[in-house]
Amino acid sequence: MVSVLGLGCASYWAKRRFAEADARAVLATALDGGITVLDTGASYAHGHAERRLGRLLRDLGADPDTLLIGTKAGTVADARGRLGKDFSPAAVTTQVEGSLRALALERLPLLQLHGPEPADLTDDLRATLDRLRAAGKVDLLGINGFAPVMRHAVGRAPFDVLMPFLSVLDPGTRPLVAAATDAGQGVLVAGPLARMAFAPPLGHWLTRPSGLWYLARALRHGPTPLWRARRLRPALRAEGWTPAELAMAWVLEQPGVACAVFGTTRPAHLAALTTGAARPLPDAARAAIARVHAGAP
């Protein structure tokens, strides 16, 4: 059993420039709100994400056995610090050992391959993952990536968990989520808020360093997602709801979604989403979103 929301311990949260006390406040709010899924990766912030998460969990007195702590392998830095992919058995094994040390864990509750291509899922890699599990280094195994590799991994051993991207802005992976669930795999959703492109929080983006960083990430994907998001904005309105809460509620009601993982640097934002996750999506909002997805005016 997992919480319906998960905290992404990555992005700006993991940056050294984001104060340790502020990162601690976000994590504490998540744990106090009942969030049990914590998602990070060996490559995030050049390893600082895992080290910070492990350190803060100890500082907060959290029991790792009550949490699904997930990390990722396969994204590596070269000698100049540039990130690339390496899913060789040696690279994955090295990252697993490093993640265990950084998180101060004896076993990784969840290890996911980070953005592989179908061709990366070789027999040697699968055998390595099986050996890591048999050795007690990892428990659950999964993949975080885009639709092509997700479709390839549905129902395939040794993957217990899939983590596709799904949001009101990009609903196309719904059949994939349902197929994975039918195959007995757990589904964690990445990017459920689509970087808030459907309701840009300009007041936060333009007035704080973390906001400028998130704005740059949103713009890096070009104007198309932001343009598509304009059509969704009228649908994400309901009395007593924020657009983010409606967008999250839509994701959580999709068949097969066990947990939606999102990132934030604001405890208030996290607390509001946690509260909103307990409410059903209003019928009017559901219908309005469906009309937009169908291309209706």
C-alpha positions in Angstrom: 0.0 0.0 0.0 1.3 3.5 -0.9 0.0 7.0 -0.4 -1.9 8.4 -3.4 0.6 11.3 -3.6 4.4 11.0 -3.7 7.0 13.7 -3.2 9.7 14.1 -5.9 12.9 14.7 -4.0 14.7 16.2 -7.0 14.6 19.3 -9.2 15.1 22.5 -7.3 14.4 20.8 -3.9 17.7 18.9 -4.4 19.8 22.0 -5.4 22.5 23.2 -3.0 21.2 26.7 -3.5 17.8 25.6 -2.0 18.4 26.0 1.7 18.6 22.8 3.8 16.0 24.2 6.3 13.6 24.8 3.5 14.1 21.4 2.0 13.6 19.9 5.5 10.3 21.8 5.8 9.0 20.4 2.6 9.9 16.9 3.5 8.5 17.2 7.0 5.2 18.5 5.6 5.0 15.5 3.3 5.6 13.0 6.0 3.2 14.8 8.4 0.6 14.7 5.6 0.8 10.9 5.2 3.0 10.8 2.1 4.9 7.5 2.0 6.4 7.6 -1.5 9.6 9.5 -1.9 11.2 9.6 -5.4 14.7 10.6 -6.2 17.6 9.5 -8.4 21.3 8.9 -8.4 22.0 11.6 -10.9 19.8 14.3 -9.5 21.8 17.4 -8.5 24.9 15.3 -9.1 24.1 13.0 -6.2 23.1 15.8 -3.8 19.4 14.7 -4.0 20.0 11.3 -2.5 22.5 12.6 0.1 20.0 15.3 1.2 17.1 12.9 1.4 19.0 10.4 3.4 20.3 13.0 5.8 16.9 14.7 6.3 15.1 11.4 6.8 17.6 10.6 9.6 17.2 14.2 11.0 13.4 13.9 11.1 13.6 10.4 12.7 11.6 8.8 9.9 11.4 5.0 9.7 12.5 3.9 6.2 10.6 0.7 6.6 7.3 2.7 6.5 8.3 4.4 3.3 8.6 3.5 -0.4 11.9 5.3 -1.2 12.6 5.0 -4.9 15.7 6.0 -6.7 16.9 5.6 -10.3 19.9 4.3 -12.2 21.1 4.7 -15.8 21.7 8.4 -16.0 25.4 9.2 -15.4 27.8 12.1 -15.6 31.0 12.1 -17.7 34.3 13.7 -16.6 32.9 17.2 -17.5 29.7 16.7 -15.6 27.5 16.2 -18.7 24.7 13.8 -18.2 24.2 10.8 -20.5 22.8 7.3 -20.4 24.6 4.1 -19.4 22.5 1.0 -18.6 25.5 -1.4 -18.7 25.4 -3.9 -15.8 28.6 -2.4 -14.3 27.2 1.2 -14.4 23.8 0.2 -12.8 25.5 -1.9 -10.1 27.9 1.0 -9.3 25.0 3.4 -9.0 23.0 1.0 -6.8 25.9 0.7 -4.4 26.3 4.5 -4.3 22.6 5.0 -3.7 22.7 2.7 -0.8 25.5 4.7 0.8 23.9 8.1 0.0 20.5 7.1 1.4 22.0 5.1 4.3 19.9 2.1 3.5 20.7 -1.6 3.5 18.2 -2.2 0.7 16.6 0.1 -1.9 12.8 -0.3 -1.6 12.4 0.7 -5.3 15.0 0.9 -8.1 13.9 2.3 -11.4 15.8 2.5 -14.7 15.9 6.1 -15.6 14.7 6.8 -19.2 16.0 3.7 -21.1 15.2 2.9 -24.7 13.7 -0.6 -25.4 17.0 -1.6 -26.8 18.7 -0.9 -23.4 16.7 -3.7 -21.7 19.2 -6.4 -22.6 19.3 -9.9 -21.2 22.5 -9.0 -19.3 20.8 -6.0 -17.7 17.7 -8.0 -16.7 20.1 -10.7 -15.2 21.9 -8.0 -13.3 18.7 -6.6 -11.8 17.7 -10.1 -10.8 21.1 -10.6 -9.1 20.8 -7.3 -7.2 17.4 -8.3 -5.9 18.6 -11.8 -5.0 21.5 -10.2 -3.1 19.1 -8.1 -1.0 20.3 -4.8 -2.6 16.9 -3.9 -4.0 13.3 -4.9 -3.5 11.0 -3.6 -6.2 12.2 -2.9 -9.8 10.7 -0.5 -12.3 11.2 1.9 -15.2 10.6 5.6 -15.4 10.4 6.8 -19.0 8.3 7.7 -22.0 5.7 5.7 -23.8 7.8 3.5 -26.1 9.8 1.9 -23.4 6.7 1.7 -21.1 4.8 -0.2 -23.7 7.8 -2.5 -24.1 7.9 -3.2 -20.4 4.2 -3.8 -19.7 3.9 -7.3 -18.3 7.6 -8.1 -18.6 9.9 -9.4 -15.9 11.6 -8.3 -13.7 9.7 -5.0 -13.6 7.2 -4.6 -10.8 6.5 -0.9 -11.2 6.1 1.5 -14.2 6.4 5.2 -13.9 5.0 6.9 -17.1 4.2 10.5 -17.6 0.5 11.4 -17.3 -1.4 14.7 -16.9 -4.4 16.6 -18.1 -2.1 18.2 -20.6 -0.8 14.9 -21.9 -3.4 12.2 -21.3 -2.2 9.8 -24.0 -0.7 7.2 -21.6 -4.0 6.2 -20.0 -4.3 3.0 -22.0 -0.7 2.1 -21.0 -1.5 2.7 -17.3 -4.5 0.4 -17.6 -2.5 -2.3 -19.4 0.2 -2.3 -16.8 -2.4 -2.6 -14.0 -4.0 -5.5 -15.8 -0.6 -7.1 -16.0 -0.2 -6.9 -12.3 2.3 -4.0 -12.2 2.1 -1.0 -10.0 1.8 2.4 -11.6 3.4 5.6 -10.2 2.7 8.6 -12.4 5.4 11.2 -13.1 4.6 14.8 -14.1 1.0 14.9 -12.9 1.0 18.7 -12.8 2.7 19.2 -16.2 4.9 21.9 -14.7 1.8 23.9 -14.1 1.7 24.9 -17.7 -2.1 25.0 -17.6 -2.1 27.7 -14.9 1.3 29.4 -14.8 2.0 30.6 -11.3 3.7 33.7 -12.5 3.6 35.4 -9.1 5.8 32.6 -7.8 7.9 32.0 -10.9 9.0 35.6 -11.2 9.6 36.5 -7.6 11.9 33.8 -6.3 14.9 31.9 -7.6 13.1 28.5 -7.5 10.3 30.0 -9.6 12.7 31.3 -12.2 14.3 27.8 -12.4 10.9 26.1 -12.9 9.9 28.7 -15.5 13.1 28.0 -17.4 12.3 24.3 -17.4 8.8 24.9 -18.7 10.0 27.1 -21.5 12.7 24.6 -22.5 10.0 22.4 -23.9 9.0 25.2 -26.4 5.7 27.1 -26.8 3.6 24.1 -27.9 2.8 22.7 -24.4 2.0 26.2 -23.1 -0.2 26.9 -26.1 -2.1 23.6 -25.7 -2.5 24.4 -22.0 -4.5 27.6 -22.8 -7.4 25.4 -23.9 -7.5 23.6 -20.6 -7.6 26.6 -18.4 -11.3 27.2 -18.5 -11.9 23.5 -17.7 -9.8 23.7 -14.6 -12.1 25.9 -12.6 -14.4 25.0 -9.8 -15.4 26.7 -6.6 -13.2 25.8 -3.7 -10.5 24.3 -6.0 -7.2 25.5 -7.4 -6.3 24.4 -11.0 -3.5 22.3 -9.6 -5.9 20.5 -7.2 -8.3 19.8 -10.1 -5.4 18.6 -12.4 -4.2 16.3 -9.6 -7.6 14.9 -8.9 -8.1 14.1 -12.6 -4.9 12.1 -12.6 -5.7 10.2 -9.4 -9.1 9.0 -10.6 -7.6 7.4 -13.8 -7.9 3.6 -13.5 -4.7 1.9 -12.4 -2.9 5.0 -10.9 -1.6 4.0 -7.5 0.3 7.2 -6.8 1.1 10.6 -8.5 4.6 11.9 -7.8 5.2 15.7 -7.9 7.8 18.2 -6.8 7.5 21.4 -5.0 9.5 23.8 -2.9 6.6 25.2 -1.0 5.1 23.4 2.1 1.8 25.3 1.6 1.5 24.0 -2.0 2.2 20.5 -0.8 -0.3 20.7 2.0 -3.0 22.0 -0.3 -2.5 19.2 -2.7 -2.5 16.6 0.1 -5.9 17.9 1.3 -7.3 18.1 -2.2 -6.3 14.5 -3.0 -8.9 13.3 -0.6 -11.7 14.9 -2.6 -13.4 13.5 -5.7 -13.1 15.5 -8.9 -16.2 17.6 -9.5 -18.5 16.2 -12.2 -18.5 19.5 -14.1 -14.7 19.7 -14.2 -14.4 16.1 -15.4 -16.8 16.8 -18.2 -15.1 20.0 -19.2 -11.7 18.3 -19.3 -13.1 15.4 -21.3 -14.4 17.9 -23.9 -11.0 19.5 -24.3 -9.4 16.1 -24.7 -11.9 15.2 -27.3 -11.1 18.4 -29.2 -14.7 19.7 -28.7 -15.1 23.5 -28.7 
